[in-house]
């Protein structure tokens, strides 16, 4: 079962375990400079507003009708990251335009372990982009479908899906009972289709600037997950103008530039998790052009305010486990 509450998707599987519940939110953030330099984690600037597509009534775009799900607005060249909250372990697959963000493979409902095509939460507290190498991602950056920048278009040659696709599998009850005695807690610090083709207003996600972020190996193994019990959601991304026309509401204000944020002396972040192993990254995704590189090939300048920055104030984050000792 999936619910939408307070701009968060809530996946709940009471038939597996009363605590089998996780939430997913889509966070606004700075767009990293797309200059092939590696940057630390940018801050969260608050959640994007999520709405049911069915609430649009007669304004519902035909291309969204069959897919259902939810939607939120993004400006062209705006960046985002996905935040996960849970105390109960889940395997989560994330795709952009039906391209797996971990492996670069086409969408499938099944979990695969070789190569691993999913995230394990709460071990993986967030995802900021496409896994292009061990310990490196390229940031999720919104670009209009049909312009050739998105990962979907670069890999398939088509602008068909756009948006984000998420599927969640809870841990089996028996596996959870073994895990519960030593479960970790995570926190990220925030500073503040009837038609099979995409709608003209749809946005997809393209690979942007490089960031230090590890995608962790599954230490539980495929057998730990309830692969026959899952829920999936299609998350559409509307451009800012279309969002205003569809809802009558303005989108959030544009995020500050990385340069302005850094010059203001505000912090960036690094995350460290003990006893974890990072996936090697996808050669498929690593071979994609970033937005800036694709722009050079097309003779365009798709990224405004792409100046490099030198983050100085970097806060270190980590998993925090509270151990109960002898009394």
N, C-alpha and C positions, 0 to 999 in steps of 0.2 A: 504494500500500500504506500502511496506517495501523497503527502499533503503539502500545501503551500501556506506558510505562516511567517509573518514578519520578514518577508523577503528571503526566506530560507526554504529549500526543499527538505522535507522530512521523510526519510525512508524508514518504514516500520514493519517488522515481521513478527507479530505476536505469536504466530503459529510455530515459530522456531524457538523463541525465548522472549519473555516479557521485556527484557532489556535490549533486545535486538533492534536498535534504533540509532540512526545517524542523521546528521543534518549537513547540507551542502549549501554554501553561499558563494556568490560571485562578487569579488571585491574590486573596487576601483583602485587604481594605483598610478604611479609615475610610469611614463614610457621611458625605458632605458635608451641611451644613445645607441644607435645601430652602427657601430664602428669597429666591430670584431674585437673589442676589448671586453674583458670579463668583469662584470659588476656584482656587488653583493645584492642582497634582497632589498627591494624598495619597500616602502611602508604600505599599509592598508589605509585607504582614504574613505572607508565606508562601503556598504553594500550597494550594488545596483538594485533599483526597484524591480521586483519580479511581479508579473501579472499572468493570470490564466489566459490562454488564447481564447477560450470559450466565452470570456467576459466581453469580447469585442462585438458579439452579436453579428449584425449585418456588415460590420466593418472588417470582419475576419477575412484575411487574405485567403484566396482559394488554395494557395500552395501550403498554407498552414493547417487547413481544415482536417485533412486525413491524419496528420502527424500528431495533433493535439499538443499537450505539454504547456510550457510557459514561455514568456519572452521578456527581454529587457533591452534598454537602449545603449548604444555606444556611438561615439563620434568616430569618424574616419581617423585611422592612425592612433586611436586610443588603446591603452593596454589594460589588461585585467589579470587576476589570478583567482584560483578556486580554493576555498577554505573548507576543511572538513572538521566536524566535531562529533566525537563519539567516545564512549567508554567500552563499547562492544566492538570487537574486531569485524571488519568488513573487507571484502575484495571489491575494488571499484575500478571499472573500465571507463576511460574518458576518451572521447573522440571529438575531432573538429572537422565538420564536413564529412563525417563518417570515415575519417582517417585517424587511426589509433595514435594518441599523443605520445605513447611510450615506444611503439615499434614501427609506426608508419604503415602498418598493414591496413587493409580494408576492414570495415566494421564487421564484427560477428558477435553473436550473443554468448558464445562459449568462452570459458577461461582457458588460457593456454600457458603452460609453464616453460616451454622451450621454443622460442624465447618467451619470457614472462611478459604478458601484455596487459597487466593490471597493476594497480596500486594496492598496498595493504595499509589500512587505517585502523587505529590511530598512529601506527608507526610513521606513516607518511601524512603529516598534518596539513599539507597544502601542495598545490601544483601550479607553477607559474608559466609553464610553456611546454614546448616540444622537447623531448629527451634526445639530444643530438650527439652526446658523447658522455663518457663516464664523468659524473659530477658537473655536467653542463646542460643547461636548457637554453632554448631560444624563446624569448618572451612571447606570449599570446598578444598579437596586435590585430585590431579589427580593420579589415579592408573590404570594400564593396565586391560582391561576387560579380564575375564577368570581366574583371580588370587584370586577371592573371596572377595576382600576388598570393592568394591563399594556398595553404598546403594542399588542399583538395584539388585546386586547379593545376598546381605544379605536378602532382602525381597522377591525376586521371585525365587531365586535359578538358575537364568539364566543370561547370559552375552549377551544380545540381542540388546540393543539400544545404551547405552553409551551417551556421549555428554550432551548437555543442550537443553531443549525445553522451548520456551517462547511464550506466547500468550498475546496480549494487547487488552483491551476494553476501548474506550474513554468514558468520561462522556457525558451524554445526554446534548444537547444544552441548554435546559430549566434549567437543574440543574446547568450547568456552569454559566449561567447568574446570578443566585442567589449567586454563590460562588465568582465570579470575584472581588467583591468589597473588599474582605479581604483575598486575596490569599497570602500564605506564599512562601518564597524563601529559598532554601536550598543550602548548599555548603559543600563539604568535602575537607579538606586541604591535598594536595599531596606534598610529599617531592620530590621530584624529578619530495529407495533401491530396486534394482532388486532382491536382496536376502534379506530376512527378518532378517538375522543374521548380527552381527557386523563384520566390517573388522578387521583383525588381528592387525592392527596398532592403532585401536581405543582406546581412553582413556575414563574412566568414572570418576565420582566424588565420593569420599569416605568421611566419616566424620572424621575430624581431631581434632585439639585442641579446647578447650573451649574458648569462647569469650563472653564478655558482649555485647549483642545487643538485642534490643526489636523489635518484629514484631507487628505493631500497628493495633488495631481494626479499622474497616471501620466505620467512623462516618457518612458517607453519606447514607449508606444502599444500598442493592442490586438494588433497583429501580432507583438509580442514574446512572446506567451504561447501555450503549448501548450493550446489550448482543447479539443482532443479527448482530452487526457490529464489526468484529475483524480481526486481522491478526496474524499469527503464524509463527515462524521461528525455524528450526532445526539447532542448532549450534554444529557442529562436533568438536571433540578435537583429533588432531593427535599427536602421540608422536614425540619428537624432531627429531629423525632420519628419520621417515617417512615424516615429513614436509620438511626436506632438500631434500629428494629424489623426492617429489612431485613438489616442487616449484623451486628447484635450489638455494634457499636462506637459509641462516642460521637462526635458531630461535633466539629470544633475548637471551642475556647472562643470566645465572642463577642468581636468586635473592640472595642477601646476607643472611646469616643465622640470625635468631633472636638474637643469642648471639653476633655476630659481630656487628650488627646494634645497639644493646643496649650498648655495650661497647664503641661504637663511640660517645655516648651521644646524639643520634638522638631521636626525639620525637615519642611517641605513642599518641593515641587519645581517647577521650571519647565524646559521643554524648548525648545531652539532649534535649528533645522536651517537651514543656509545653502542658498541657491539652490533653494528649494522654493516651490511655490505652493499655497495652501490651497483646497480645494473650497468652494463658496459655502454649503453646508449645505442641508438639506431643508426646504422649507416644510411638507410633510406632517408630518414629525417635529416641526418647530417649533410646529405647531399643537396638539400633544398637551398634555394636562394633566399637570403633574408630580404625584407622589404626594401632596404636601401640598395642591396646588390641587384635585385630585380629592377629597381628604378633606374640604375645606371644602364642596364641592358636595354631598357625601354626608352631611354632618353628622357626620363621624367624625374621629378623631385617629389616623391610621395610623402616624405616625412618633414614637416616643419619643425624648427627648433631641435635639430639633431646634434647640437654641440656636445663634445665630450665633457665629462665632469670627473672630478677627483674627490670621491667620498672620503671624508676625514673622520666624522663621528660614526663609528660602526659599533652597534650593540650586539653582543653575542647572546644567542638564545639556545636553549637546549631542552631536551626531555627531562622532566622532573618526576622522579619516582619517590614516593614517601614510603619508607620501610617501617613496618611495625615490629619493634624489638621486644625484648623481655620486659615484663612489668614486675 
